[in-house]
Amino acid sequence: MRLHLEFAHTFEPRAWEERHAEGLVPDRLPYGLDRLADLGFDLVVRPSAASQSVDRVDAVARRATGGLELVHALRDRERRSCDLAVCWDERTGLPAALRSGVPGEPPTALGVIWATEPDARLNAAGSFLARRSLKQAAAVWTLSTGQLPVLESTWGVDRSRLHFVRMGIDEQFWQSSGAEPESGLVVGAGNDRHRDHALLVEAMAQVRRAGHPSACLELVTQTPIDVPSEVGVRHHYLSHVEMRNLYARAAVVAVVVKPNLHVSGMSVLLEAMACGRPVVATNTPGMADYVADGETGLLVPPGDADALAAAVASLLAEPERAGALGQAGRRRIESDFTTPHLASQLADVSRAAAS
């Protein structure tokens, strides 16, 4: 089966592969979709934007629809020689599903990340196109079981075309260096609008007042937020390799988010688990798909700074328990959450969509 992989218009396949060869990024393609080739699929990756003029026109369309890459969905003729278009998220997936309605075009399988959220930034035009696209898609997958009821009841996607796919990461890239964690170091990261970094900063101040005066936060985010110097530091950006090194130093990794359905923060969560670090995460719908509370991490209620501070403080006070959670998390990654696991599930979705 020939798959047409459609990433965002800014993605440069050759540049990513070169960086992967140098050990700078995980997997040969984002999300490990290159692993589909190991399962017998012939992969065609849509190239990056053909020209600045095309991108300018598409930018107008993105603004008019709330982010959908409508123009870029039309520009690759090689897609017609494929059996299925596969898109990681809605920005490319919804336009791809619309194109599938044209005679001679292959069907589309797409992932849904943010469209199920009450605060999804689709305007009226984008919502109209999304509803039509989702009904037309051959298969729709999510990375969270919390999204499935919304897609069925609100967006009208037939249950037979809905699939839950567990996220996976490159466990060879994301792994422990064997170094001992720095006592008191808590790491947080992420840029999407559902991250609750303000709550993490507040909780860290509580941790310091409650018997851990040396506790320190290193927060990696482009989101403007004040991290008082006595609490820690904010890094605007770190590369994949730098993030791996930061996880290696962490005593605890905190994934703190506002209520959402798509498990915001799952990449940081799984990366930290793969590096053998204990995680504290907000218990949003779908989070239990990835973390077994008390076994591979700790879950706390959304918006509860006291519970968050208590969970972090408990792991800082009990390094042996924290280490055991981190080791259990690594084992869970190896058994369920690698990119080969992810590719295997997407292979099943692709076969179902193309049949």
C-alpha positions as CSV (number, residue, x, y, z in Angstrom):
1,M,0.0,0.0,0.0
2,R,1.3,3.5,-0.9
3,L,0.8,6.2,1.7
4,H,0.9,9.9,1.1
5,L,2.2,11.5,4.4
6,E,1.1,15.1,4.6
7,F,3.0,17.1,7.3
8,A,2.6,20.9,7.9
9,H,3.7,23.1,5.0
10,T,6.9,24.2,6.9
11,F,8.2,20.7,7.3
12,E,11.4,20.0,5.3
13,P,11.7,16.2,5.0
14,R,15.3,16.2,3.8
15,A,16.5,18.6,6.5
16,W,14.8,16.5,9.2
17,E,16.4,13.3,7.9
18,E,19.8,15.0,7.9
19,R,19.4,16.1,11.5
20,H,18.3,12.6,12.5
21,A,21.4,11.2,10.9
22,E,23.5,13.5,13.1
23,G,21.6,12.3,16.2
24,L,19.9,15.7,16.7
25,V,16.2,14.6,16.5
26,P,14.3,11.3,17.2
27,D,13.1,9.1,14.4
28,R,13.7,9.6,10.7
29,L,10.3,11.3,10.3
30,P,8.3,13.2,13.0
31,Y,6.2,10.9,15.2
32,G,8.1,7.9,13.9
33,L,5.9,7.7,10.8
34,D,9.0,6.4,8.9
35,R,8.4,3.1,10.9
36,L,5.4,2.4,8.6
37,A,7.9,1.5,5.9
38,D,9.1,-1.4,8.2
39,L,5.5,-2.7,8.1
40,G,5.4,-3.0,4.3
41,F,4.1,0.4,3.3
42,D,5.5,2.5,0.5
43,L,5.8,6.1,1.8
44,V,5.6,9.3,-0.1
45,V,6.3,12.4,2.0
46,R,4.7,15.7,0.7
47,P,7.5,18.2,0.2
48,S,7.6,21.6,2.0
49,A,6.0,24.7,0.5
50,A,6.6,24.9,-3.3
51,S,7.0,28.6,-3.4
52,Q,6.5,31.8,-1.4
53,S,3.6,32.8,-3.6
54,V,1.8,29.5,-2.8
55,D,2.5,30.0,0.9
56,R,1.2,33.6,0.8
57,V,-2.1,32.5,-0.7
58,D,-2.3,29.6,1.8
59,A,-1.7,32.1,4.6
60,V,-4.8,34.0,3.6
61,A,-6.8,30.7,3.7
62,R,-5.4,29.8,7.1
63,R,-6.5,33.1,8.5
64,A,-9.9,32.7,7.0
65,T,-10.5,29.2,8.4
66,G,-8.7,29.2,11.7
67,G,-5.5,27.4,10.6
68,L,-6.5,25.0,7.8
69,E,-3.9,24.5,5.1
70,L,-6.3,24.5,2.2
71,V,-4.0,25.6,-0.6
72,H,-1.2,23.3,0.3
73,A,-3.6,20.4,0.3
74,L,-4.0,20.9,-3.5
75,R,-0.5,21.3,-4.6
76,D,1.1,17.7,-4.7
77,R,0.1,15.8,-7.8
78,E,1.9,12.6,-6.6
79,R,-0.8,12.1,-4.1
80,R,-3.1,10.7,-6.8
81,S,-0.7,7.8,-7.3
82,C,-1.2,6.8,-3.6
83,D,-3.7,4.6,-1.9
84,L,-4.3,6.7,1.1
85,A,-3.4,10.2,2.4
86,V,-2.3,10.1,6.1
87,C,-2.2,13.3,8.1
88,W,-1.1,13.8,11.7
89,D,-3.5,16.6,12.7
90,E,-6.4,18.7,11.5
91,R,-4.4,21.5,9.8
92,T,-3.4,19.2,7.0
93,G,-6.0,16.5,7.6
94,L,-9.2,18.4,7.2
95,P,-8.2,19.9,3.9
96,A,-6.8,16.5,2.8
97,A,-10.2,14.9,3.5
98,L,-12.0,17.6,1.5
99,R,-9.6,16.8,-1.5
100,S,-10.5,13.2,-1.2
101,G,-14.0,14.1,-2.4
102,V,-12.6,14.8,-5.8
103,P,-12.8,11.9,-8.3
104,G,-9.5,10.1,-8.6
105,E,-8.2,11.1,-5.2
106,P,-7.4,8.6,-2.5
107,P,-9.2,8.5,0.8
108,T,-7.8,10.3,3.9
109,A,-7.0,9.1,7.4
110,L,-6.4,11.9,9.9
111,G,-5.6,12.5,13.5
112,V,-7.6,15.0,15.6
113,I,-5.8,16.9,18.3
114,W,-7.4,20.3,19.1
115,A,-10.8,20.4,17.3
116,T,-12.5,18.6,20.1
117,E,-11.7,21.3,22.6
118,P,-14.4,23.8,23.6
119,D,-11.8,26.6,22.9
120,A,-10.8,25.3,19.5
121,R,-9.9,28.3,17.3
122,L,-11.9,27.3,14.3
123,N,-14.0,30.2,13.0
124,A,-17.4,29.7,11.3
125,A,-15.8,28.8,8.0
126,G,-13.3,26.5,9.6
127,S,-16.0,24.7,11.6
128,F,-18.2,24.2,8.5
129,L,-15.3,22.7,6.6
130,A,-14.3,20.6,9.6
131,R,-17.7,19.1,10.0
132,R,-17.8,18.2,6.3
133,S,-14.3,16.9,6.3
134,L,-14.7,14.7,9.4
135,K,-17.8,13.1,7.9
136,Q,-15.9,12.4,4.7
137,A,-12.7,11.1,6.2
138,A,-12.2,7.3,5.8
139,A,-10.7,7.1,9.3
140,V,-10.2,9.5,12.2
141,W,-7.9,8.7,15.1
142,T,-7.2,10.3,18.4
143,L,-4.4,10.0,21.0
144,S,-6.9,10.2,23.8
145,T,-10.0,8.2,24.6
146,G,-11.5,11.4,26.0
147,Q,-11.9,12.8,22.5
148,L,-13.9,9.9,21.0
149,P,-17.4,10.8,22.5
150,V,-17.1,14.4,21.3
151,L,-16.1,13.4,17.8
152,E,-19.1,11.0,17.6
153,S,-21.7,13.2,19.3
154,T,-20.7,16.7,18.4
155,W,-18.9,16.3,15.0
156,G,-21.0,13.4,13.7
157,V,-18.1,11.0,13.0
158,D,-19.5,7.5,12.8
159,R,-18.1,5.2,15.5
160,S,-16.9,2.7,12.9
161,R,-14.5,5.2,11.5
162,L,-13.1,6.3,14.9
163,H,-9.9,4.9,16.3
164,F,-7.9,5.4,19.5
165,V,-4.2,5.3,18.9
166,R,-1.6,5.4,21.8
167,M,1.1,7.9,21.3
168,G,4.6,6.6,20.9
169,I,8.2,8.0,21.0
170,D,11.6,7.0,20.0
171,E,12.8,5.1,23.1
172,Q,16.3,4.8,21.7
173,F,16.7,8.6,21.5
174,W,14.8,9.3,24.7
175,Q,16.6,7.3,27.3
176,S,18.5,7.7,30.6
177,S,22.1,8.7,30.5
178,G,22.6,6.9,33.7
179,A,23.4,10.1,35.6
180,E,22.0,10.8,39.0
181,P,19.3,13.4,39.2
182,E,20.0,16.8,40.8
183,S,18.3,16.9,44.2
184,G,15.4,19.3,44.2
185,L,15.3,20.0,40.4
186,V,11.8,20.0,38.9
187,V,11.4,20.4,35.1
188,G,8.4,21.6,33.2
189,A,8.0,22.3,29.5
190,G,5.6,23.1,26.7
191,N,4.1,25.9,24.6
192,D,0.4,25.1,23.8
193,R,-2.4,27.1,25.3
194,H,-3.5,24.4,27.7
195,R,-0.2,24.4,29.7
196,D,-0.7,25.8,33.2
197,H,2.8,27.0,33.9
198,A,1.5,29.7,36.3
199,L,0.1,26.9,38.5
200,L,3.4,25.1,38.4
201,V,5.3,28.3,39.5
202,E,2.8,28.8,42.3
203,A,3.2,25.1,43.4
204,M,6.9,25.3,43.4
205,A,6.8,28.3,45.7
206,Q,4.8,26.2,48.1
207,V,7.2,23.3,47.8
208,R,10.1,25.6,48.8
209,R,8.1,26.9,51.8
210,A,7.1,23.4,52.9
211,G,10.5,22.0,53.7
212,H,12.4,22.0,50.4
213,P,14.0,25.5,50.3
214,S,16.5,24.3,47.7
215,A,13.9,23.1,45.2
216,C,14.3,24.7,41.9
217,L,12.2,24.9,38.7
218,E,13.6,24.8,35.2
219,L,10.7,25.7,32.8
220,V,11.1,25.4,29.1
221,T,8.5,27.5,27.2
222,Q,8.1,30.3,24.7
223,T,5.0,31.4,26.6
224,P,5.6,34.7,28.5
225,I,5.5,33.9,32.2
226,D,7.4,35.2,35.2
227,V,9.5,32.7,37.0
228,P,10.9,34.5,40.1
229,S,14.6,34.0,40.4
230,E,14.2,32.4,43.9
231,V,11.9,29.7,42.3
232,G,13.9,28.9,39.2
233,V,14.6,29.9,35.6
234,R,12.8,29.9,32.3
235,H,14.4,28.7,29.0
236,H,12.8,30.2,25.9
237,Y,13.8,27.1,23.8
238,L,15.9,24.0,24.1
239,S,16.8,21.5,21.3
240,H,15.8,17.8,21.5
241,V,19.3,16.9,22.7
242,E,19.2,19.7,25.3
243,M,15.8,18.6,26.5
244,R,17.2,15.0,26.9
245,N,20.1,16.4,28.9
246,L,17.6,18.4,31.1
247,Y,15.5,15.3,31.8
248,A,18.7,13.5,32.8
249,R,19.2,16.1,35.5
250,A,15.6,16.3,36.7
251,A,14.5,14.8,40.1
252,V,10.8,15.3,39.0
253,V,9.2,16.2,35.7
254,A,5.8,18.0,36.1
255,V,3.3,18.1,33.3
256,V,0.8,20.7,34.5
257,V,-2.1,21.6,32.2
258,K,-5.6,23.2,32.2
259,P,-8.6,21.0,31.5
260,N,-8.5,19.5,28.0
261,L,-9.4,16.4,26.2
262,H,-6.4,15.7,24.0
263,V,-3.9,15.0,26.8
264,S,-1.9,18.2,26.4
265,G,1.7,17.6,27.4
266,M,1.9,13.9,26.4
267,S,5.1,14.3,24.5
268,V,6.9,15.8,27.5
269,L,5.3,13.1,29.7
270,L,6.5,10.2,27.6
271,E,9.9,11.7,26.9
272,A,10.5,12.0,30.7
273,M,9.2,8.5,31.4
274,A,11.5,7.1,28.7
275,C,14.4,8.9,30.4
276,G,13.5,7.1,33.6
277,R,12.3,10.2,35.4
278,P,9.3,10.3,37.8
279,V,6.4,12.4,36.5
280,V,3.6,14.3,38.1
281,A,0.8,15.1,35.7
282,T,-2.6,16.8,35.7
283,N,-5.4,14.2,35.7
284,T,-7.3,15.3,32.5
285,P,-9.5,13.0,30.5
286,G,-7.3,10.5,28.7
287,M,-4.3,11.0,30.9
288,A,-4.9,7.6,32.5
289,D,-4.4,6.2,29.0
290,Y,-0.7,7.0,29.6
291,V,-0.1,7.2,33.4
292,A,-1.1,4.6,36.0
293,D,-1.5,6.7,39.2
294,G,0.9,5.6,41.9
295,E,2.6,3.0,39.6
296,T,4.2,4.9,36.7
297,G,3.6,8.5,37.9
298,L,1.4,10.6,40.1
299,L,-1.8,12.3,38.9
300,V,-3.3,15.4,40.5
301,P,-6.5,17.3,39.9
302,P,-6.5,20.3,37.5
303,G,-6.1,23.7,39.0
304,D,-5.1,22.4,42.5
305,A,-1.8,24.0,43.5
306,D,-1.9,22.4,46.9
307,A,-2.2,18.8,45.5
308,L,0.5,19.5,42.9
309,A,2.9,20.9,45.5
310,A,2.2,17.9,47.8
311,A,2.9,15.4,45.0
312,V,6.1,17.1,43.9
313,A,7.3,17.5,47.5
314,S,6.6,13.8,48.3
315,L,8.8,12.7,45.4
316,L,11.6,15.1,46.4
317,A,11.4,13.8,50.0
318,E,11.5,10.1,48.8
319,P,14.1,9.7,46.1
320,E,14.0,5.9,46.3
321,R,10.2,6.0,45.6
322,A,10.8,8.6,42.9
323,G,13.4,6.4,41.3
324,A,11.1,3.4,41.3
325,L,8.4,5.3,39.6
326,G,10.8,6.5,37.0
327,Q,12.0,2.9,36.3
328,A,8.4,1.7,36.1
329,G,7.7,4.5,33.6
330,R,10.6,3.5,31.4
331,R,9.3,-0.1,31.4
332,R,5.8,1.1,30.4
333,I,7.3,3.0,27.5
334,E,9.1,0.0,26.3
335,S,6.0,-2.2,26.5
336,D,3.4,0.2,25.1
337,F,4.5,3.6,24.0
338,T,7.3,3.4,21.4
339,T,7.1,4.7,17.8
340,P,7.0,1.1,16.5
341,H,3.9,0.5,18.7
342,L,2.4,3.7,17.3
343,A,3.3,2.7,13.7
344,S,1.7,-0.7,14.2
345,Q,-1.6,0.9,15.3
346,L,-1.5,3.4,12.4
347,A,-0.9,0.6,10.0
348,D,-4.2,-1.0,11.2
349,V,-6.0,2.3,10.8
350,S,-4.5,2.8,7.3
351,R,-5.6,-0.7,6.2
352,A,-9.1,-0.2,7.5
353,A,-9.3,3.3,5.8
354,A,-8.1,2.0,2.5
355,S,-10.4,-1.1,2.4
